[in-house]
Amino acid sequence: MTEPASAVALDVMPSGIVDKPARGLVEALLAHGLLLKTSTSGVWGRSRGFERVIEAIERLISDETREDQASYVRFPPVIGRADFERSEFLKSFPHLAGVVHAFDGPPEKHQELLGRIESGADWSDLIRMTDVVLVPAACYPVYPLLAGELAQGGALYDVSSHCFRYEPSAQPTRMVSFRMREQVRAGTAVEVLAFRERWIERASKLFEKLAVPALSAAASDPFFGRGGRLLAVAQREQRLKFELVVPIISETEPTPVMSFNYHQDHFGRAFGIRTSDGATAHTACVGFGLERIALALFKTHGFISEEWPKEVRAKLWP
Protein backbone atom coordinates (compact mmCIF):
# COMPACT_ATOMS: atom_id res chain seq x y z
CA MET A 1 0.00 0.00 0.00
CA THR A 2 1.88 3.03 -1.20
CA GLU A 3 0.21 5.52 1.10
CA PRO A 4 -3.30 5.22 2.51
CA ALA A 5 -3.10 8.59 4.20
CA SER A 6 -6.08 10.72 3.33
CA ALA A 7 -6.24 12.54 0.03
CA VAL A 8 -8.06 15.18 2.07
CA ALA A 9 -5.61 16.78 4.51
CA LEU A 10 -7.09 16.73 7.99
CA ASP A 11 -5.80 19.34 10.39
CA VAL A 12 -2.92 18.16 12.56
CA MET A 13 -3.76 19.35 16.02
CA PRO A 14 -1.43 19.83 19.01
CA SER A 15 -1.57 17.15 21.68
CA GLY A 16 -4.76 17.32 23.70
CA ILE A 17 -6.64 19.57 21.26
CA VAL A 18 -9.42 18.15 19.10
CA ASP A 19 -11.09 20.16 16.36
CA LYS A 20 -14.86 20.60 16.55
CA PRO A 21 -15.96 17.94 13.98
CA ALA A 22 -13.94 15.26 15.76
CA ARG A 23 -14.75 16.24 19.34
CA GLY A 24 -18.05 14.38 19.55
CA LEU A 25 -16.53 11.21 18.12
CA VAL A 26 -13.57 11.31 20.50
CA GLU A 27 -15.79 11.94 23.51
CA ALA A 28 -18.06 9.04 22.59
CA LEU A 29 -15.17 6.63 22.02
CA LEU A 30 -13.63 7.58 25.37
CA ALA A 31 -16.96 7.51 27.21
CA HIS A 32 -17.68 3.99 25.99
CA GLY A 33 -14.16 2.88 26.88
CA LEU A 34 -13.30 1.92 23.31
CA LEU A 35 -10.17 4.07 23.00
CA LEU A 36 -7.85 5.02 25.84
CA LYS A 37 -6.20 8.42 25.85
CA THR A 38 -2.42 8.65 26.28
CA SER A 39 -0.07 11.56 26.85
CA THR A 40 1.11 11.48 23.22
CA SER A 41 -0.86 12.90 20.31
CA GLY A 42 -1.79 10.24 17.78
CA VAL A 43 -1.16 7.34 20.17
CA TRP A 44 -4.26 5.58 21.53
CA GLY A 45 -4.83 2.56 23.71
CA ARG A 46 -7.55 0.12 22.67
CA SER A 47 -9.95 -1.71 24.95
CA ARG A 48 -11.29 -5.23 24.64
CA GLY A 49 -14.45 -3.83 23.07
CA PHE A 50 -12.44 -2.17 20.32
CA GLU A 51 -10.18 -5.17 19.77
CA ARG A 52 -13.17 -7.48 19.51
CA VAL A 53 -14.26 -5.53 16.44
CA ILE A 54 -10.72 -5.53 14.98
CA GLU A 55 -10.57 -9.31 15.36
CA ALA A 56 -13.93 -9.65 13.62
CA ILE A 57 -12.75 -7.45 10.73
CA GLU A 58 -9.60 -9.55 10.34
CA ARG A 59 -11.69 -12.73 10.34
CA LEU A 60 -14.04 -11.26 7.75
CA ILE A 61 -11.11 -10.33 5.49
CA SER A 62 -9.69 -13.85 5.87
CA ASP A 63 -13.05 -15.37 4.92
CA GLU A 64 -13.40 -13.00 1.96
CA THR A 65 -9.92 -13.76 0.59
CA ARG A 66 -9.58 -17.47 1.39
CA GLU A 67 -10.34 -18.57 -2.16
CA ASP A 68 -7.64 -16.25 -3.51
CA GLN A 69 -5.02 -18.62 -2.09
CA ALA A 70 -2.58 -15.83 -1.32
CA SER A 71 0.70 -16.74 0.35
CA TYR A 72 0.34 -15.92 4.06
CA VAL A 73 3.28 -13.92 5.45
CA ARG A 74 3.71 -11.86 8.59
CA PHE A 75 6.60 -9.58 9.51
CA PRO A 76 7.48 -7.53 12.60
CA PRO A 77 6.71 -3.78 12.41
CA VAL A 78 10.27 -2.97 11.30
CA ILE A 79 12.18 -3.30 8.05
CA GLY A 80 15.91 -3.23 7.35
CA ARG A 81 17.18 0.26 6.64
CA ALA A 82 18.87 -0.84 3.40
CA ASP A 83 15.59 -2.21 2.02
CA PHE A 84 13.76 0.88 3.22
CA GLU A 85 16.20 3.13 1.37
CA ARG A 86 15.81 1.04 -1.81
CA SER A 87 12.04 1.53 -1.66
CA GLU A 88 12.61 5.30 -2.09
CA PHE A 89 10.02 6.10 0.58
CA LEU A 90 12.28 8.90 1.82
CA LYS A 91 12.27 10.45 -1.63
CA SER A 92 8.53 11.11 -1.47
CA PHE A 93 7.56 10.94 2.22
CA PRO A 94 10.50 11.92 4.47
CA HIS A 95 8.08 13.68 6.85
CA LEU A 96 6.31 10.38 7.66
CA ALA A 97 9.29 8.09 8.24
CA GLY A 98 10.28 6.70 11.61
CA VAL A 99 13.84 5.44 12.12
CA VAL A 100 14.74 3.39 15.20
CA HIS A 101 17.56 4.82 17.32
CA ALA A 102 19.32 3.12 20.22
CA PHE A 103 22.00 3.72 22.84
CA ASP A 104 25.18 1.65 22.58
CA GLY A 105 27.72 3.77 24.48
CA PRO A 106 30.05 2.86 27.36
CA PRO A 107 29.00 3.12 31.04
CA GLU A 108 30.23 6.70 31.40
CA LYS A 109 28.05 7.79 28.50
CA HIS A 110 25.13 6.03 30.16
CA GLN A 111 25.67 8.13 33.27
CA GLU A 112 25.80 11.23 31.11
CA LEU A 113 22.56 10.16 29.44
CA LEU A 114 20.83 9.75 32.81
CA GLY A 115 22.15 13.10 34.00
CA ARG A 116 20.84 14.91 30.96
CA ILE A 117 17.41 13.28 31.29
CA GLU A 118 17.24 14.26 34.98
CA SER A 119 18.17 17.86 34.20
CA GLY A 120 15.88 18.11 31.19
CA ALA A 121 18.79 18.62 28.79
CA ASP A 122 18.89 17.26 25.23
CA TRP A 123 20.34 13.73 25.01
CA SER A 124 19.70 12.92 21.35
CA ASP A 125 23.41 13.01 20.41
CA LEU A 126 24.05 10.06 22.76
CA ILE A 127 21.96 7.63 20.69
CA ARG A 128 22.58 6.46 17.13
CA MET A 129 20.52 5.40 14.15
CA THR A 130 20.16 1.61 13.93
CA ASP A 131 19.75 -0.62 10.90
CA VAL A 132 15.96 -0.89 11.26
CA VAL A 133 13.14 1.46 10.31
CA LEU A 134 9.49 1.38 11.39
CA VAL A 135 7.31 -0.05 8.63
CA PRO A 136 5.19 2.67 6.95
CA ALA A 137 2.89 0.15 5.23
CA ALA A 138 2.42 -3.59 5.69
CA CYS A 139 3.45 -4.37 2.10
CA TYR A 140 7.00 -2.98 2.29
CA PRO A 141 8.72 -6.16 3.58
CA VAL A 142 7.09 -8.18 0.77
CA TYR A 143 8.97 -6.55 -2.12
CA PRO A 144 12.47 -7.70 -1.07
CA LEU A 145 10.95 -11.17 -0.66
CA LEU A 146 9.83 -11.11 -4.33
CA ALA A 147 13.29 -10.28 -5.71
CA GLY A 148 14.17 -12.47 -8.68
CA GLU A 149 11.93 -14.20 -11.22
CA LEU A 150 8.27 -14.79 -10.45
CA ALA A 151 6.44 -17.95 -11.38
CA GLN A 152 4.16 -17.77 -14.40
CA GLY A 153 1.05 -15.86 -13.41
CA GLY A 154 2.91 -13.78 -10.84
CA ALA A 155 2.48 -13.78 -7.08
CA LEU A 156 -0.12 -12.84 -4.47
CA TYR A 157 0.66 -12.29 -0.78
CA ASP A 158 -1.47 -11.67 2.29
CA VAL A 159 0.33 -9.56 4.88
CA SER A 160 -0.60 -7.69 8.05
CA SER A 161 1.42 -5.49 10.36
CA HIS A 162 1.51 -2.58 12.77
CA CYS A 163 2.62 0.46 10.77
CA PHE A 164 4.02 3.86 11.67
CA ARG A 165 3.74 7.30 10.12
CA TYR A 166 4.83 10.42 11.93
CA GLU A 167 1.76 12.63 11.53
CA PRO A 168 0.66 13.22 15.14
CA SER A 169 -2.95 14.31 15.42
CA ALA A 170 -5.74 14.29 17.95
CA GLN A 171 -8.00 12.88 15.23
CA PRO A 172 -8.65 9.21 16.12
CA THR A 173 -8.72 8.46 12.38
CA ARG A 174 -5.09 9.53 12.05
CA MET A 175 -3.02 7.40 14.39
CA VAL A 176 0.77 7.47 14.53
CA SER A 177 0.76 3.69 14.97
CA PHE A 178 -1.97 1.65 13.31
CA ARG A 179 -2.65 -1.76 11.77
CA MET A 180 -2.91 -2.58 8.11
CA ARG A 181 -3.95 -5.78 6.32
CA GLU A 182 -2.92 -6.02 2.68
CA GLN A 183 -3.14 -8.13 -0.44
CA VAL A 184 -0.03 -7.59 -2.57
CA ARG A 185 0.01 -8.61 -6.24
CA ALA A 186 3.06 -8.85 -8.51
CA GLY A 187 3.12 -9.77 -12.19
CA THR A 188 2.51 -8.13 -15.53
CA ALA A 189 0.77 -4.76 -15.81
CA VAL A 190 -2.34 -6.49 -17.13
CA GLU A 191 -2.42 -8.94 -14.22
CA VAL A 192 -1.96 -6.41 -11.43
CA LEU A 193 -4.36 -3.85 -12.91
CA ALA A 194 -7.05 -6.52 -13.25
CA PHE A 195 -6.41 -7.48 -9.61
CA ARG A 196 -6.84 -3.88 -8.47
CA GLU A 197 -9.99 -3.24 -10.51
CA ARG A 198 -11.63 -6.40 -9.17
CA TRP A 199 -10.87 -5.29 -5.62
CA ILE A 200 -12.39 -1.83 -6.03
CA GLU A 201 -15.72 -3.46 -6.89
CA ARG A 202 -15.28 -6.27 -4.38
CA ALA A 203 -14.57 -3.90 -1.49
CA SER A 204 -17.65 -1.81 -2.20
CA LYS A 205 -19.82 -4.92 -2.00
CA LEU A 206 -18.14 -5.95 1.24
CA PHE A 207 -19.00 -2.63 2.89
CA GLU A 208 -22.56 -2.90 1.60
CA LYS A 209 -22.86 -6.14 3.57
CA LEU A 210 -21.68 -4.24 6.65
CA ALA A 211 -24.24 -1.47 5.97
CA VAL A 212 -21.45 1.12 6.02
CA PRO A 213 -21.76 3.96 3.46
CA ALA A 214 -18.57 3.83 1.41
CA LEU A 215 -17.63 5.36 -1.93
CA SER A 216 -14.57 4.82 -4.11
CA ALA A 217 -12.67 7.87 -5.31
CA ALA A 218 -9.44 8.66 -7.14
CA ALA A 219 -6.83 9.86 -4.67
CA SER A 220 -3.21 10.89 -4.25
CA ASP A 221 -0.56 10.35 -1.62
CA PRO A 222 0.74 13.15 0.67
CA PHE A 223 3.98 13.69 -1.26
CA PHE A 224 6.50 15.98 0.38
CA GLY A 225 7.36 19.51 -0.67
CA ARG A 226 6.53 21.74 -3.60
CA GLY A 227 7.45 19.10 -6.16
CA GLY A 228 5.14 16.69 -4.38
CA ARG A 229 2.14 18.65 -5.65
CA LEU A 230 3.08 17.79 -9.21
CA LEU A 231 3.52 14.14 -8.27
CA ALA A 232 0.08 14.12 -6.65
CA VAL A 233 -1.51 15.61 -9.77
CA ALA A 234 0.23 13.05 -11.98
CA GLN A 235 -0.86 10.22 -9.68
CA ARG A 236 -4.48 11.31 -9.98
CA GLU A 237 -4.31 11.84 -13.73
CA GLN A 238 -2.84 8.36 -14.23
CA ARG A 239 -5.42 6.90 -11.85
CA LEU A 240 -2.74 5.08 -9.88
CA LYS A 241 -4.52 5.31 -6.55
CA PHE A 242 -8.09 4.86 -5.44
CA GLU A 243 -9.53 4.93 -1.94
CA LEU A 244 -12.72 3.72 -0.36
CA VAL A 245 -13.92 6.56 1.86
CA VAL A 246 -16.47 6.68 4.69
CA PRO A 247 -17.86 9.76 6.52
CA ILE A 248 -16.46 9.11 9.99
CA ILE A 249 -15.67 12.64 11.15
CA SER A 250 -17.09 14.67 8.28
CA GLU A 251 -19.63 14.17 5.51
CA THR A 252 -17.77 16.59 3.26
CA GLU A 253 -14.30 15.18 4.01
CA PRO A 254 -14.79 11.42 4.35
CA THR A 255 -12.00 9.24 5.72
CA PRO A 256 -10.17 6.64 3.61
CA VAL A 257 -10.59 3.15 5.08
CA MET A 258 -9.14 1.18 2.16
CA SER A 259 -6.57 1.95 -0.51
CA PHE A 260 -6.08 0.45 -3.98
CA ASN A 261 -2.64 1.25 -5.36
CA TYR A 262 -0.93 0.53 -8.67
CA HIS A 263 2.83 1.08 -8.35
CA GLN A 264 3.62 0.41 -12.02
CA ASP A 265 7.17 -1.05 -12.14
CA HIS A 266 8.54 1.06 -9.24
CA PHE A 267 9.12 -1.80 -6.79
CA GLY A 268 10.00 -4.17 -9.62
CA ARG A 269 12.91 -1.92 -10.55
CA ALA A 270 13.89 -1.16 -6.95
CA PHE A 271 14.10 -4.81 -5.89
CA GLY A 272 14.84 -6.62 -9.13
CA ILE A 273 11.47 -8.38 -9.42
CA ARG A 274 10.94 -9.98 -12.84
CA THR A 275 8.05 -11.73 -14.54
CA SER A 276 8.49 -15.26 -15.87
CA ASP A 277 9.47 -13.84 -19.29
CA GLY A 278 12.21 -11.69 -17.75
CA ALA A 279 10.46 -8.30 -17.89
CA THR A 280 10.40 -5.95 -14.90
CA ALA A 281 7.38 -6.84 -12.80
CA HIS A 282 4.59 -4.46 -11.91
CA THR A 283 2.95 -4.47 -8.49
CA ALA A 284 -0.31 -3.40 -6.88
CA CYS A 285 -1.68 -3.63 -3.38
CA VAL A 286 -5.00 -3.42 -1.62
CA GLY A 287 -4.88 -2.19 1.96
CA PHE A 288 -7.42 -2.39 4.77
CA GLY A 289 -6.97 0.23 7.50
CA LEU A 290 -8.16 -1.91 10.42
CA GLU A 291 -8.65 0.82 13.04
CA ARG A 292 -10.35 3.07 10.51
CA ILE A 293 -12.77 0.33 9.48
CA ALA A 294 -13.59 -0.27 13.15
CA LEU A 295 -14.17 3.46 13.65
CA ALA A 296 -16.43 3.50 10.58
CA LEU A 297 -18.50 0.69 12.08
CA PHE A 298 -18.81 2.45 15.45
CA LYS A 299 -19.70 5.76 13.79
CA THR A 300 -22.32 4.12 11.56
CA HIS A 301 -23.93 1.62 13.95
CA GLY A 302 -23.27 3.02 17.40
CA PHE A 303 -20.70 2.50 20.10
CA ILE A 304 -22.06 -0.74 21.57
CA SER A 305 -21.31 -3.52 19.10
CA GLU A 306 -23.77 -5.91 20.77
CA GLU A 307 -26.56 -3.54 19.66
CA TRP A 308 -25.54 -3.31 16.00
CA PRO A 309 -28.03 -4.51 13.35
CA LYS A 310 -28.52 -8.26 13.39
CA GLU A 311 -27.33 -8.65 9.78
CA VAL A 312 -24.09 -6.80 10.50
CA ARG A 313 -23.38 -8.82 13.65
CA ALA A 314 -24.04 -12.04 11.75
CA LYS A 315 -21.49 -11.02 9.13
CA LEU A 316 -18.83 -10.14 11.69
CA TRP A 317 -19.54 -12.84 14.28
CA PRO A 318 -21.03 -15.79 12.33
C-alpha angles and dihedrals in degrees: 000000000000097000126332093184111129121281084214109068109231116204114266105225129200116257112288096015120107122187118237100259091053098041096084092048093049093047092050094048091050094043091053091046094240097125126030120215119232133189092256124078112242094018116106134175118224127219129217089262091057094043091050088063092045090053090050091050091050090049091049091051090049091051091047094050102036094102091053088072094213118178107259113228132163128189134184116259092265135076131197112270092232092056090044091054091049090054089063091223089141090056092064107018111028090143092063101046124110119200120193115237127189142182117247103158131127123272094269091056089050090057089049090050092052091047093052092048091050092050094043093244124145113272101173094111090063094066128063138212112264130210094261132080129194111258112253094194132012093241097061098088090051097067097063086048090058095053112134130027120341123220117257108286093030128246139294124198134187112210137168132184148150107263134198134212122167101231103118113200139156088228107108088214091063108058124174089220119032142149127256131188116198144184110209120197127192127182139081122346090253093052097048095043090051088050092052095046092050090052095052089059094038094053093051090055091048092056090047088060088053091049090235116142106237132164131189118231138172110257145175135220123251095258116189127253136351093310089053090071090063091048090051091051091049091048091054094044091052090045092230095148134042129175135198106225132196129189100245101144101006137021091210095045105037120191123246111240098170134028131204112197133183110195096184107210095325097114091034089061095040095053103025096249112168135186120237090268092054099256122133108272125238122219139203134178139198116208131196115203097213100194091044092051089050090050090049090054093049092046092049102040105024136264099281108073093195087066097051118119113291093240092053093048090049090054094049099036106028 
